[in-house]
Amino acid sequence: MTSRSLSRRTLLKGTGAVTIGLPLLEEMLRPSPVSAKDSRPEIPVRAFNVFFGLGIPAPLQTEGFDGVLEPLKPLSGKLLIMRNVDQVRCDRNGINAHYDGSAGAFTAEPPDGEAKSGGPSIDQVIRRSCYPQGLPSGMVPTLVAGTFFRRSRVSRYIHSFNADGTVAGTMQETPRDLFDRVFGTVNLPDSAANPEEARRRRIRRSVLDSVVTQYRFYSGRNSPLGAASRARVTEHLDRIREYEQRAFAMRHDNKSPQLPPRSAVLHGGQADPGGQGIDITLDDLTTEWRLLADLYALAIQTDRVRFGSITFLAAGERIRLTGMYEFGGRTIWEFNDARQLNASGDQGCSHEWWHRFREKNQNEQLRAHAHLKMRELAYFLSRLDGPESVEANGRTILENSLFTISTESGDGRHNDVRRELSSVFHAITSAGGRFKTGQIMDVGAEGLDLYNTMLEAMDVSTSLGPKKRDRRAIDSIRA
C-alpha cells in the first residue's frame, strides 16, 4: 500500500458550492509522534441531540424492553437508559411541558420567550469547548433537521441552541433541503436570468457531476489510496448519488426529465393549520423520516457534521395517524386516531392519548404510538452502528459519539407539573467509553446535574445553570 497520507479533512470540492466528504480511510490515520505501535487513532468529538415528541409516561418506562422500549433492544448494549430524571426547574408557564419541557431538553433551562431557549444545549457547549477555534473548513457547523408538524414555538422542534439561547442552526425539514445543506447545490450560470430553465437543468445534474474529475483520480490507477480504500470511495459516492436521487425523486424518460415532485407531506404553515393537526398516513410519515435519517447519518459518516440535533415529531405533536403498524413480524396496532377518539381537529390527534393516560388502563393507543417512536429512533441510530460506520479504533460512530435522546415530559396530563416534568426519558451512548452502557438505570437526579456530569465527562469545564447553585455529580453514569 502507498505510504502517502491524506488529511482527515480531505474533501472532494466542486463548482457551485459543492463539498463532499470522504469516508474515514486508512490513509487518513496519522501515527503518533512516538511510534506507530503506540499510535492512537484520531476520533473526532461529536455530540448530537435526538428528540421525540410527547414523551413516555413513567410507568411504561419501568417495563424496560418488554414494553414500548422494545425496538431499542437490539441497541441496548450501546445505550444507557436513564429513568427518574427531573426537569421540574424548566417549568415557567405552569403545567404544560409541551414547550417548557421541550425547551429544557438538552439545556435543563426553561424557555426565554417563544423563540429562544433559556441557555445553550449540551451539544453546543461541547462544540465550543472542544473546537474553540472553530471546526475544520468545509464542515457544516451545526446540522438541525427533523420530521415534525407542530410549530408555534421554536423549542417544540429545534433542539440545538447557542449560549444566548438562539437557535444554533436553521431547521432542515425536507430531504431535499437537508441534502443541499450538507452536500451543496449545483449553481447554474443562467439561474438568475432564467430560473425555470435552471431548475430543469438542475434535475439533469447531480452534485457529484462537479467532482467527477477528483473522483476519477481517487479511484483510478494514480490514486494515493490502496485497493480497499478505492473500493470504499466508489461505494461511498454511489451511496451519495442514491440518496440524492431519493431526496429529489429524480425520474427520467426518453424525452425530457420531469420536475422533481415536492415532499409527500406538509411543511411550513400548512403543517400546523391553526394548531388543529393534520391527517397523515404511517407510510408517508416513516418514508420521509427514514430518508431524512439516512441523509443525516450519511452527513456524520462523511464527517461533514459533528454537532446538531434531529427531531422525530415535535413537542405536543398533533397528527391524526392512520395505517397498519407492524414490528418484528407481528401486527402491533392499526392507527386511526380520529375514528378511535371519535373526534375531529385537534381533539382527534394522537396527542390526546397522552392526556388520557391512566396507570391502571391498558393505554393501547398510547403504547402503539410510543412503540413507533422508539422504532424510528432505533432506525436512525442503527444507521451509525453498522459496518460502514466502524472507525479506526474498532468502534462504531454510535459508540464513539455522544448521542443524547430525550423528550418533553414523563406524563402527558396537564394537572401536576411535578409529575409531568419528572421521570423524563433520557438515554445516552458511551461517547467513546466515557459512560456506562448496556443497562437501564434509575438515576434519581435533576436534569441539570445529569447534563453537567455529562459535560465534565466530555472534558468540558463550562457548566449549565446558575453559577451559585450547588452541583451534584451523577458519578453512577460514568464508566
C-alpha positions, 0 to 999 in steps of 0.5 A, a space after each residue: 500500500 502507498 505510504 502517502 497520507 491524506 488529511 482527515 479533512 480531505 474533501 472532494 470540492 466542486 463548482 457551485 458550492 459543492 463539498 463532499 466528504 470522504 469516508 474515514 480511510 486508512 490513509 487518513 490515520 496519522 501515527 503518533 509522534 512516538 511510534 506507530 505501535 503506540 499510535 492512537 487513532 484520531 476520533 473526532 468529538 461529536 455530540 448530537 441531540 435526538 428528540 421525540 415528541 410527547 414523551 413516555 409516561 413513567 410507568 411504561 418506562 419501568 417495563 424496560 424492553 418488554 414494553 414500548 422500549 422494545 425496538 431499542 433492544 437490539 441497541 441496548 448494549 450501546 445505550 444507557 437508559 436513564 429513568 427518574 430524571 427531573 426537569 421540574 426547574 424548566 417549568 415557567 408557564 405552569 403545567 404544560 411541558 409541551 414547550 417548557 419541557 421541550 425547551 429544557 431538553 438538552 439545556 435543563 433551562 426553561 424557555 426565554 420567550 417563544 423563540 429562544 431557549 433559556 441557555 445553550 444545549 449540551 451539544 453546543 457547549 461541547 462544540 465550543 469547548 472542544 473546537 474553540 477555534 472553530 471546526 475544520 473548513 468545509 464542515 457544516 457547523 451545526 446540522 438541525 433537521 427533523 420530521 415534525 408538524 407542530 410549530 408555534 414555538 421554536 423549542 417544540 422542534 429545534 433542539 440545538 441552541 447557542 449560549 444566548 439561547 438562539 437557535 444554533 442552526 436553521 431547521 432542515 425539514 425536507 430531504 431535499 433541503 437537508 441534502 443541499 445543506 450538507 452536500 451543496 447545490 449545483 449553481 447554474 450560470 443562467 439561474 438568475 436570468 432564467 430560473 425555470 430553465 435552471 431548475 430543469 437543468 438542475 434535475 439533469 445534474 447531480 452534485 457529484 457531476 462537479 467532482 467527477 474529475 477528483 473522483 476519477 483520480 481517487 479511484 483510478 490507477 494514480 490514486 494515493 489510496 490502496 485497493 480497499 480504500 478505492 473500493 470504499 470511495 466508489 461505494 461511498 459516492 454511489 451511496 451519495 448519488 442514491 440518496 440524492 436521487 431519493 431526496 429529489 425523486 429524480 425520474 427520467 424518460 426518453 424525452 425530457 426529465 420531469 420536475 422533481 415532485 415536492 415532499 409527500 407531506 406538509 411543511 411550513 404553515 400548512 403543517 400546523 393549520 391553526 394548531 388543529 393537526 393534520 391527517 397523515 398516513 404511517 407510510 408517508 410519515 416513516 418514508 420521509 423520516 427514514 430518508 431524512 435519517 439516512 441523509 443525516 447519518 450519511 452527513 456524520 459518516 462523511 464527517 461533514 457534521 459533528 454537532 446538531 440535533 434531529 427531531 422525530 415529531 415535535 413537542 405536543 405533536 398533533 397528527 391524526 395517524 392512520 395505517 397498519 403498524 407492524 414490528 418484528 413480524 407481528 401486527 402491533 396496532 392499526 392507527 386511526 386516531 380520529 375514528 378511535 377518539 371519535 373526534 375531529 381537529 385537534 381533539 382527534 390527534 394522537 396527542 390526546 392519548 397522552 392526556 388520557 393516560 391512566 396507570 391502571 388502563 391498558 393505554 393501547 393507543 398510547 403504547 402503539 404510538 410510543 412503540 413507533 417512536 422508539 422504532 424510528 429512533 432505533 432506525 436512525 441510530 442503527 444507521 451509525 452502528 453498522 459496518 460502514 460506520 466502524 472507525 479506526 479504533 474498532 468502534 462504531 460512530 454510535 459508540 464513539 459519539 455522544 448521542 443524547 435522546 430525550 423528550 418533553 415530559 414523563 406524563 402527558 396530563 396537564 394537572 401536576 407539573 411535578 409529575 409531568 416534568 419528572 421521570 423524563 426519558 433520557 438515554 445516552 451512548 458511551 461517547 467513546 467509553 466515557 459512560 456506562 452502557 448496556 443497562 437501564 438505570 434509575 438515576 434519581 437526579 435533576 436534569 441539570 446535574 445529569 447534563 453537567 456530569 455529562 459535560 465534565 465527562 466530555 472534558 468540558 469545564 463550562 457548566 449549565 445553570 446558575 453559577 451559585 447553585 450547588 452541583 451534584 455529580 451523577 458519578 453512577 453514569 460514568 464508566 
